[in-house]
Amino acid sequence: MPAMGTFFVEALIAGPHRPEAAQPLKLLVDTGSTYTWVSATLLRGLGVEPTERRRILTIEGRATERPAAEVLMTLEGRTLHTVCLFGEGGDIEVLGAYTLEGFGLAVDPVQRRLIPALLYGAGGGAVIDFR
């Protein structure tokens, strides 16, 4: 049985230039991971190539870099662009905090599901003069 709060979600992932080639996948929801990680093999199969490298700190406390690119992800019936890291052999495919926030979603750890989030913003109706 998974630990409390640990669960998977189903998503679709596609390259930005080939949205019709979306592939289903199951991702471990991991709010401790900044980024979403997906197998490099799957990403390249969708025609996604790295556009940059991101520095990360692994769960073992080791600093490293991984290739990254923008992908199209579908969650909860909505499709948006998000940053995705190219996973290597042995990496778990995860849905990270950056993607969750982009979709306006939060985690319900008891019910093990994604829920709409109330996100913070700088607005509030006040006009700020930056002169």
Phi, psi and omega in degrees: 000134181295154176296156180305132178088351180268124178201166180249153173233154176266139181217168170243143178227142180210160172283146181301334182265356179220062183297335181289346182263025183302141180241139176283149174204159176254130182240138173286126178284121185222094181289349176278348177262125179297315187251161171279138180240131177224149180309130177301325180298314179296314181300314180294326176297335177271003180084014179270127177242147179301141177245348180196178175236142178242137176277135180222163174247120182285167179295343176276358180086016182262130176279136180207178176235147176226147174296150180217157176203164174274136178229168170262128178234139176247122177226138174052035177080004179243143180243126180221162172280145175207162176277136180226134176270149179275111180285148177255173178308132180092346177284143175274138177281122186230154172259112186264175186298322180302314180291316179302314180295322178299326178274355182069037182244152175232174182252131169261100186289338180281312180276353180053060180207165176270142180226157176299140182254150169262107186261152180280144177220162181275345183289177179165011178091347181281144176263128181250127180264112183267014180289000000 
